[in-house]
Amino acid sequence: MSQAEAWNPTVYLNDEWGALSEARIPVMDRGFIFGDGVYEVMPLHAQAAGGRRSFRLTQHLARLKRSLTKIRIDDAGWRGLITRAIESNEGAGDALVYIQVTRGVATRRGHAFPAGITPTVFIMIAPLVYVRPASRMSFCFTGSGMT
């Protein structure tokens, strides 16, 4: 089994927790069709006494709220949900929290914001994998004249 096949974290999607492999987003979700949404990523650091502690949770959630406000998606109390997800996460080692909120699923494709749709909310907590500096450098274009 490959590493990608073995990785199947529990995720939150629209009021349900389940395996990532089972999560489904409709193709008419405006995040998929138009990129009409925002995301936020924050690290969780393992603590010596056990558990994990979020890094600058208040600042990350404030930025998420500002971003949602800018694109006129209502912040419907996800802060509490995100906080509960972090607090109830049972894992060891560093992790990351990925949060994506889109405008939601429209009944038809159109550029105008549809009224009365419910935002799509996705939260995933996954192991934080550190990339060694030498490995990061292998992704750079060097000596090719590209900047």
C-alpha positions in Angstrom: 0.0 0.0 0.0 1.4 3.4 -0.9 1.7 6.3 1.5 -1.0 8.2 -0.3 -3.4 5.2 0.0 -2.7 4.8 3.7 -3.3 8.4 4.5 -7.0 8.8 5.2 -7.6 11.3 8.1 -10.9 12.1 9.7 -12.4 15.3 8.3 -15.4 17.6 8.9 -17.6 18.4 6.0 -20.9 20.2 6.4 -22.0 18.9 9.8 -20.5 15.4 9.4 -17.2 13.8 10.5 -15.9 11.0 8.4 -12.9 9.6 6.5 -11.4 11.8 3.8 -11.9 9.1 1.3 -15.6 9.3 1.9 -16.0 13.1 1.8 -17.8 14.4 -1.3 -18.3 17.9 -2.6 -20.9 18.6 -5.3 -19.5 19.8 -8.6 -21.8 22.8 -8.4 -20.1 24.0 -5.3 -19.0 27.6 -6.1 -15.6 26.9 -4.5 -15.1 24.2 -7.2 -16.7 26.2 -10.1 -15.3 29.7 -9.3 -12.8 29.3 -6.5 -15.4 31.3 -4.5 -14.2 30.6 -1.0 -11.3 31.0 1.4 -9.0 28.7 3.3 -6.8 28.9 6.4 -4.0 26.6 7.5 -2.6 26.6 11.0 0.0 24.4 12.8 -0.6 22.4 15.9 2.5 21.7 17.9 2.9 18.6 20.1 3.4 19.3 23.8 5.8 17.5 26.2 2.9 16.7 28.5 0.8 15.3 25.7 -1.7 16.8 23.3 -1.3 19.6 20.9 -1.3 23.3 21.1 -2.4 25.6 18.3 0.0 28.3 17.0 -1.6 31.7 17.1 -5.2 30.3 16.9 -6.8 33.7 17.6 -4.8 35.4 14.8 -5.5 32.6 12.3 -9.3 32.7 13.1 -9.3 36.5 12.9 -7.7 36.3 9.4 -10.3 33.7 8.4 -13.1 35.9 9.6 -11.6 38.9 7.7 -11.3 36.9 4.5 -14.9 35.7 4.8 -16.1 39.2 5.4 -14.2 40.5 2.3 -16.0 38.0 0.0 -19.3 38.4 1.8 -19.6 34.9 3.3 -21.3 35.0 6.7 -19.1 33.7 9.6 -21.8 31.4 11.1 -20.0 30.4 14.3 -17.3 28.2 12.8 -14.8 29.5 15.3 -16.4 27.3 18.0 -16.4 24.3 15.7 -12.8 24.8 14.7 -11.8 25.2 18.4 -13.7 22.0 19.3 -12.0 20.1 16.4 -8.6 21.2 17.7 -9.3 20.5 21.3 -10.8 17.1 20.7 -8.1 16.0 18.2 -6.4 12.9 19.6 -3.0 12.6 18.0 0.6 12.7 18.7 3.2 14.8 17.0 2.8 18.1 15.1 -0.2 18.5 12.9 -1.9 21.1 10.7 -5.5 22.3 10.6 -6.8 23.0 7.1 -10.1 24.9 6.9 -11.9 25.7 3.7 -15.1 27.7 3.5 -16.9 28.2 0.2 -20.0 30.1 -0.7 -21.8 26.8 -1.1 -23.7 24.8 -3.7 -25.7 26.7 -6.3 -28.5 25.3 -8.4 -27.0 26.7 -11.6 -23.8 28.2 -12.8 -23.8 32.0 -12.7 -21.5 34.8 -11.7 -24.0 36.6 -9.4 -23.9 35.4 -5.8 -27.0 33.2 -5.3 -29.2 34.1 -2.4 -30.0 31.7 0.4 -27.3 29.0 -0.1 -25.5 27.4 2.8 -21.7 27.7 2.8 -19.6 24.6 2.5 -17.3 24.1 5.5 -14.4 21.6 5.4 -11.9 21.0 8.2 -9.0 18.5 8.1 -6.4 17.8 10.8 -3.4 16.0 9.4 0.2 15.2 10.4 2.5 18.1 9.8 5.3 16.9 7.6 8.5 19.0 7.6 10.5 19.2 4.5 14.3 19.4 4.9 15.9 22.6 3.5 18.0 20.4 1.1 14.8 18.9 -0.3 13.1 22.3 -0.7 16.1 23.4 -2.7 15.5 20.6 -5.2 12.3 22.3 -6.2 14.0 25.6 -7.1 15.0 26.5 -10.7 18.7 27.2 -10.6 21.0 28.1 -13.4 18.2 28.1 -15.9 17.8 31.8 -16.2 14.3 31.6 -14.6 13.6 33.7 -11.6 
